[in-house]
Amino acid sequence: MKLLVALAAAALLPLVPTQATQATQAAPAARNCSDTTATSDFDGDGTDDVAVGDPFADLRGQLGAGTVQILRGGSGAGSGATVLGAPEPAAGDGFGWSVALGRVDGDACADLLVGAPYTDVNGQADAGAVYVLYGGTGRSAKFVATRPERKAHFGWSVAHSVEDAAVSAIGAPHQDSGETGTDDEVRDAGAVYLLRGGRLTQITQENEGVPGNSENGDMFGWSLALGRLGGERNGVDLAVGSPYENNDGAGRQIAEGMLDTGGLTVVFDPARAGATYTGRKWEMRDLVGKVAREAPGDRFGYALSYAAGRLAVSAPLADAGGVKDAGLVHVLPSASGPAKGDTIFQGGPSLEGEPGPGEAFGFSVALDGTGTDVRLAAGIPFDGPDRRGAVQLVPLRTPQDDRLITAAAPRAEDHFGWSVGFSGDRLVAGAPDASTGGAVALVGGGSSTPVGPTGDASADFGATVAG
Amino acid sequence: MTTEHPGAERLRPTDPESIGPYSLLGRLGEGGMGTVYLATGTAGRPVAVKVVKPQYAVVEGFTARFHAEVDNARRVASFCTAQVLDNGNNDDGLPYMVTEYIPGTPLSRQISEHGALEPGPLHGVALGVAAALAAIHVAGLVHRDLKPANVILSMSGPRVIDFGISRALDQTHGFTMSGELIGSPGWWAPEQVRGLAISPAVDVFAWGCLVAYAGNGRHPYGRGDAITLASRVINGPPDLGTLPAPLDRLVRQATAMDPAQRPSAQDLLLSLVGGVPATPLAKEPENPPTLIATDLLVESWQPPANVGDDATLTLSALGVPPANTPNTPDPANTPNTPDMANTPNTPDVANTPNTPDMANTQNTQNTPDIADTANTAGIADPADTAASAAVASTADTESTRHHRPASTRPQGQASAPDTISAQHQGPASAPGTIDTRQQGTEPGIGSATRVTSVAAEEGPGIVEPVAVPVRAKTAGRRWLIAAGAAVAALAVTAGVLAVTASDDPQTPSRGKVAAGEQMTDVGRRITSGSYVEDPQLIISRPPECGLADFAGVVAVTGRFCVIRWTLLNPGGMDVLLSPDPLTLIDDQGTAHTSHASSTSQPNSIAPGDRIDGVLLFDLPSGRKPAKLTGHVLDSGANVEVRLS
């Protein structure tokens, strides 16, 4: 099996502030990236910031080019945000489809990874691109796949770990495998790219040591997380969700078995591996037990998040507790040990709220914390009779202390909880279909502050969040 | 003492004299789970009291679940439902619930004795039951046992009864444990028979069967025992017979085997409302929901000819005077009476403070259908001045003796904080309905329109629609025009149409959204199915209109409106797209097909794909785009996108 090593196509481009940026940067923003201690401080003012993606926003006349807005830490609602876009936006790029905050360069300011999976590259429509925006500097870099492929959607997902000298991962779940037009062609098998030190490395299920096979429509790389999951002590392990994988046993099958049950793969220390990887793979039934009988369309691996040695993986259309498509989240304590971890779902022991059909608990997930003090946020964007949405916040040590969080003034079809994240001590929840143009809520200190988009070019503000 | 009413029988020797504070008058029926009595409360108002059978009550936890469920049901706005008023345990510790007593004829009896409904009443039943389901579903409940026997044709419109406790039952006798299905043979949805998860879609399925039954006079699955019927339900589509448009299409969609393919109750409501010719729209283009409703008021509920006579037979036969019964000498069936809007508040009507026993002590002229009229006519909270004004002016046109029947409810009901508006910022509290009120206070809008505004007011008052029973006698037949069905439907619909206006989130660049501003679906992901599996349509920007030409093409009729769209397939399947582009409805209700220069939609959309395009409409001058409607997917429900 051929190991494809993608070379970085990183072009350092100046990050051109958009008009909206200029309009809203009247507020003084300190630019101190040498000694900020906040972990997600993008602008260097010493407080944790929040990045909010709006992949359908217009930018400089480019319809649906997409933007990311930085909500400055410590600022309340109404103080405006900094609107960021691709340096050369094009209509329909979808910039902001995925976002992650991390540390890519050496300074203390957080850097932002932004996926724009519908970016055309070298004439390949919707091949996709990822931008790294270096916090506090105005610099940015654009990454594309080595062999940009039509509709591969490179940048569909992004993840970052500050460990092991910073590792990033980029998903291209609709990338095909094998030569186009040959019998080897496998559509939408999916691929993941590891970004480290400015170099991209491609990982697929065909790589030696990566469990599983590339099959039609697996969408390997749909979701990603990076963290310490049982590989080398100082290394970073890669978790990859493939929610459209079918449960069809070993070997390569096409459209057989139980459809779209999904899968989770952990590749140990991919940044340190040579030509051969080591990894482990789970289906939902391996972990979840009796909570939900595996059924077609569970979408196990739909969303992932990592914190403090734990991995949260969701199956938003699992029939948890017998309720169709109610959804669940499983928290895995380690990818290498025998421990299977805990399944968290509405209707489960000690959890507030009732499961509802199609509510999709775990559509989005975020983990946060240190040591054993870890909390999970699970988005339930179609919760309630009218899909107003909610977020369940669950302390893993004392799940009975969970809270069901809704928008301060919920409306039908807001889809609150479409995205979730943590920034400092605050929970961030996106409601991209709230009026007008979407919204996020910053939840912390016993209060929930709704924040709407800055400018009037927004359409899907809150589709993604990162802190 | 038996009466013409099928359910109202004399009490049996084993029956108690009272349950809680309610004195029993007769039996209304006995079902699998309990017995229903006709009773009077402390205020003298007739109510229905349902007592659970002992075998349920002994199941551990049942009583607690029962009361929890009833508490939920009490949140359901009385849009075409029998309002749940109270609950408690009787002397034996058996839980009971109390609802409004709805005098009238069960739909089942109407059909079996008088045959299929005429198109007029049929449309009213379809609308009223859809409105009831929308209200039930928005409160997070599923009826699960919707059937003709549970729809009462009253003078004020069709009313759905007997909801709210099925889940408590289900959790007690889950069908997986006992083999017992909640619901009734022939009205089950396929997924109920299969023992799959229950969702509001089961009620929608039952709605489809019910409308087909009412329209054809025969059951869509025929006759037979439970096993036979269950087998037919899961093995084939129902025989829907012949139904007038648009009911034929809606019923077909509602009875789809796959629950995901069925429209929601709100969809049904919208379609039923949208199907009404919207002639008055021209006068008030900026507020379509209001005016559509005005239209509906003219068209909607005509009870079957025999219903009016039944309405109070039971009560009078049982020696119960109907509740507050203002005779209405003046038909005043003119929703568009300009001066009504300016009628000043009449203090002795709606502002009468809580006078609990008024309903029965006042004016008990036994006009047969009146009891229910009173039930629906004045349930606004007098503390709510806007509501009071609305009711006052309404009542003023009929009779200033019209007191507030709500006050006859158990205290605590009217002022209960657990209202729709407080807990479910759903339809009833949507700004669109506030808008309705503002419209309604202007001259030229019908009284009924204005009255719907009651539902829109904020505050702790119970949010309920107020029907305006305006009647005229024509050739010995009572025509109730503009009754509960239409008004309730409107209250829900207006909410559905305008759910989004918000004073939050705070948008720094825009500030607060002004109250009453019409909200749109611009910027929203819209799907006719699942957000996880099915394609989404996004109209990310408002339409661009007034263009003389676009991309080299010149508008012929008027000016171009350009609507940019994005179609996204987040799921894992290739999905076939509808060959027909969406249709634009303008602000006067006229439909426009898209211009040939619009982006043609491909046949299908692959997993992960995003398709961007434009729809181009050549609109006559002065017209503005109101909404897009049509099918996005080749198979899938109708989609509607509000543009203004």
Interface residues (C-beta under 8 A of the other chain):
Chain A: F56 A57 D58 L63 G64 A77 G78 S79 G80 A81 A91 G92 G94 Y118 D126 K151 H153 W156 P173 H174 D188 G217 M219 Y244 L259 D260 G297 R299 Y302 P316 L317 D319 G322 V323 K324 D325 G356 P357 G358 A360 F363 P381 F382 G384 P385 D386 R388 A407 A408 A409 P410 R411 A412 E413 H415 A431 P432 D433 A434 S435 T436 G437 G438 A439 V440 A441 P450 V451 G452 P453 T454 G455 D456 S458 A459 D460
Chain B: H137 V138 A139 G140 L196 A197 I198 S199 P200 H424 Q425 G426 P427 A430 V496 V499 T500 A501 S502 D503 D504 P505 Q506 T507 P508 S509 R510 V513 M519 V522 G523 R524 R525 S530 Y531 V532 E533 I538 S540 R541 R564 T566 G572 A606 P607 G608 D609 R610 D612
